[in-house]
């Protein structure tokens, strides 16, 4: 399981922002949006109020952001690039999203991954594919270990 405390620091350092501040630059807004979405996927039991408190925001701000995520991802090229780039450099979160996100169908997930990979430069695409292979291998190993523990 991913340590949720690391999510904020990973996002802050990757985007070179501080999501705790109340500023509203595009980079900070995008970073907070990614933070809310990933935190909520990793820990679906957290309330909006609790999630907002982690970055000094109220529950209505979090709710608005979460509702905005899908539209932003589809129509805002800069936000899509921010999110995809973050996920490419943090495969541990990519794994969590695809293991826990129950709202996205497999077809949509595969389509999104294919679109993302096709838009990468060849060297980035090779790196992305290798990271996916590594994730698959670690997933198989972890599942085999868990199945052995159950037996």
C-alpha positions as CSV (number, residue, x, y, z in Angstrom):
1,X,0.0,0.0,0.0
2,X,1.2,3.5,-0.8
3,X,1.9,5.8,2.0
4,X,-0.5,8.7,1.5
5,X,1.8,11.2,3.2
6,X,4.2,10.7,0.3
7,X,1.6,11.7,-2.3
8,X,1.6,15.4,-1.3
9,X,5.4,15.6,-1.3
10,X,5.6,13.8,-4.6
11,X,3.2,16.2,-6.2
12,X,4.8,19.2,-4.7
13,X,8.3,18.3,-5.8
14,X,7.2,17.0,-9.2
15,X,5.3,20.2,-10.1
16,X,7.5,22.5,-8.0
17,X,4.5,23.9,-6.2
18,X,3.1,23.9,-2.7
19,X,-0.5,22.6,-2.8
20,X,-1.0,23.8,0.8
21,X,-0.9,27.4,-0.2
22,X,-4.1,29.2,-1.2
23,X,-2.7,30.5,-4.4
24,X,-4.5,29.8,-7.6
25,X,-1.9,29.5,-10.4
26,X,-2.8,26.9,-13.0
27,X,0.1,24.7,-11.9
28,X,-1.1,24.7,-8.3
29,X,-4.7,24.2,-9.2
30,X,-3.8,21.3,-11.5
31,X,-1.5,19.8,-8.8
32,X,-4.3,20.0,-6.2
33,X,-6.8,18.4,-8.6
34,X,-4.4,15.5,-9.2
35,X,-3.8,15.2,-5.5
36,X,-7.5,15.1,-4.6
37,X,-8.3,12.5,-7.3
38,X,-5.4,10.2,-6.4
39,X,-5.9,10.5,-2.7
40,X,-9.6,9.6,-3.1
41,X,-8.8,6.6,-5.3
42,X,-6.1,5.3,-2.9
43,X,-8.2,6.0,0.2
44,X,-11.9,6.0,-0.8
45,X,-13.1,6.2,2.8
46,X,-11.8,9.6,3.5
47,X,-14.4,12.3,3.7
48,X,-14.2,15.4,1.6
49,X,-13.7,17.5,4.7
50,X,-10.8,15.4,5.9
51,X,-9.3,15.5,2.4
52,X,-9.7,19.2,2.2
53,X,-8.0,19.7,5.6
54,X,-4.8,18.0,4.3
55,X,-4.3,21.0,2.0
56,X,-6.2,23.8,3.9
57,X,-9.3,23.7,1.8
58,X,-13.0,23.1,2.6
59,X,-15.1,20.2,1.4
60,X,-16.9,22.2,-1.2
61,X,-13.6,23.0,-3.0
62,X,-12.6,19.4,-3.0
63,X,-16.1,18.4,-4.3
64,X,-15.9,21.0,-7.1
65,X,-12.4,19.8,-8.0
66,X,-13.3,16.1,-8.1
67,X,-16.3,16.8,-10.3
68,X,-14.1,18.9,-12.6
69,X,-11.4,16.2,-13.0
70,X,-12.9,14.2,-15.9
71,X,-13.8,17.2,-17.9
72,X,-10.4,18.8,-17.4
73,X,-8.7,15.6,-18.4
74,X,-10.7,15.3,-21.6
75,X,-10.7,18.9,-22.7
76,X,-7.7,20.7,-21.1
77,X,-4.6,19.6,-22.9
78,X,-2.2,21.1,-20.4
79,X,-4.0,19.4,-17.5
80,X,-4.0,16.1,-19.4
81,X,-0.3,16.5,-20.0
82,X,0.4,17.3,-16.3
83,X,-1.5,14.3,-15.1
84,X,-0.1,11.9,-17.7
85,X,3.4,13.1,-17.1
86,X,3.1,12.7,-13.3
87,X,1.7,9.2,-13.7
88,X,4.5,8.3,-16.1
89,X,7.1,9.3,-13.6
90,X,5.3,7.7,-10.6
91,X,4.3,4.2,-11.7
92,X,3.3,3.3,-8.1
93,X,0.4,5.7,-8.4
94,X,-0.5,4.4,-11.9
95,X,-0.7,0.9,-10.4
96,X,-3.0,2.1,-7.6
97,X,-5.3,3.8,-10.0
98,X,-5.7,0.8,-12.3
99,X,-6.0,-1.6,-9.3
100,X,-8.6,0.5,-7.4
101,X,-10.4,2.8,-9.8
102,X,-13.8,1.0,-10.2
103,X,-15.5,3.8,-12.1
104,X,-13.4,3.5,-15.3
105,X,-14.2,0.6,-17.5
106,X,-11.3,-1.6,-18.8
107,X,-12.0,-0.4,-22.3
108,X,-11.7,3.2,-21.4
109,X,-8.5,2.5,-19.4
110,X,-6.9,0.7,-22.3
111,X,-7.9,3.4,-24.7
112,X,-6.5,6.1,-22.5
113,X,-3.2,4.3,-22.1
114,X,-2.9,3.7,-25.8
115,X,-3.7,7.4,-26.6
116,X,-1.1,8.4,-24.0
117,X,1.6,6.0,-25.3
118,X,1.0,7.1,-28.9
119,X,1.6,10.7,-28.1
120,X,5.0,10.0,-26.5
121,X,8.3,10.4,-28.3
122,X,9.8,7.0,-29.2
123,X,12.3,7.0,-26.3
124,X,9.6,8.0,-23.8
125,X,7.3,5.3,-25.2
126,X,9.9,2.6,-24.8
127,X,10.5,3.7,-21.2
128,X,6.7,3.8,-20.5
129,X,6.3,0.3,-22.0
130,X,9.2,-1.0,-19.9
131,X,7.7,0.5,-16.7
132,X,4.3,-1.2,-17.5
133,X,6.1,-4.5,-17.9
134,X,7.8,-4.0,-14.6
135,X,4.5,-3.2,-13.0
136,X,2.9,-6.3,-14.5
137,X,5.8,-8.5,-13.2
138,X,5.6,-7.0,-9.7
139,X,1.9,-7.4,-9.7
140,X,2.1,-11.1,-10.6
141,X,4.8,-11.7,-8.0
142,X,2.8,-9.9,-5.3
143,X,-0.4,-11.8,-6.1
144,X,1.5,-15.1,-6.1
145,X,2.9,-14.2,-2.6
146,X,-0.5,-13.3,-1.3
147,X,-2.0,-16.5,-2.7
148,X,0.7,-18.5,-1.0
149,X,0.0,-16.8,2.3
150,X,-3.7,-17.7,2.0
151,X,-3.0,-21.3,1.4
